[in-house]
């Protein structure tokens, strides 16, 4: 990646930020290796990140089985 902006304050943050850019084609496979959800399908993305409707369980909900 390459820095394209100067270090600066940003409203609402307690630290300074800087803007970078990257050649996505050059780092594509490395990015998929590090963040496999970038290669996911729309259905997989919805199952992982969408907020379930009222009264619905999330698709990947694990219910407790131990009795307290």
C-alpha positions in Angstrom: 0.0 0.0 0.0 1.0 3.6 -0.5 0.3 6.5 1.8 -1.6 9.3 -0.2 -2.7 11.6 2.7 -1.1 13.3 5.6 -1.6 12.3 9.2 -4.5 14.3 10.6 -7.2 14.4 13.3 -10.6 13.0 12.5 -13.8 14.1 14.2 -15.0 11.6 16.8 -11.7 9.7 17.1 -9.0 10.0 19.8 -6.1 9.3 17.4 -4.8 10.6 14.1 -5.6 8.8 10.8 -3.9 8.7 7.4 -5.3 7.6 4.0 -3.7 4.8 2.0 -4.3 3.2 -1.4 -3.4 -0.2 -2.7 -3.2 -2.0 -6.1 -6.1 -4.4 -5.5 -5.2 -6.7 -8.4 -1.7 -7.1 -7.0 -2.8 -8.1 -3.5 -6.1 -9.9 -4.3 -5.1 -13.5 -3.5 -3.2 -12.4 -0.3 -6.3 -10.5 0.8 -8.6 -13.5 0.1 -6.1 -15.7 2.1 -6.2 -13.3 5.1 -9.9 -12.4 4.8 -11.8 -15.4 3.2 -15.2 -13.7 3.6 -14.2 -11.3 0.8 -14.6 -14.3 -1.6 -18.0 -15.3 -0.1 -21.3 -15.4 -2.0 -24.2 -13.0 -1.4 -26.0 -15.8 0.5 -23.0 -16.5 2.7 -22.6 -12.7 3.5 -26.3 -12.4 4.4 -26.0 -15.5 6.7 -23.0 -14.1 8.4 -23.8 -10.4 8.7 -27.5 -9.6 8.2 -29.6 -8.8 11.2 -32.3 -11.4 11.6 -35.9 -10.2 11.5 -38.0 -9.8 14.7 -38.5 -13.2 16.4 -36.1 -15.0 14.0 -33.0 -16.8 15.1 -29.8 -16.0 13.3 -28.8 -18.8 10.8 -25.6 -19.6 12.8 -27.1 -19.3 16.3 -25.8 -21.9 18.8 -28.2 -22.5 21.6 -26.9 -23.5 25.0 -27.6 -27.2 26.0 -26.2 -27.1 29.5 -28.7 -26.8 32.4 -27.8 -24.2 35.0 
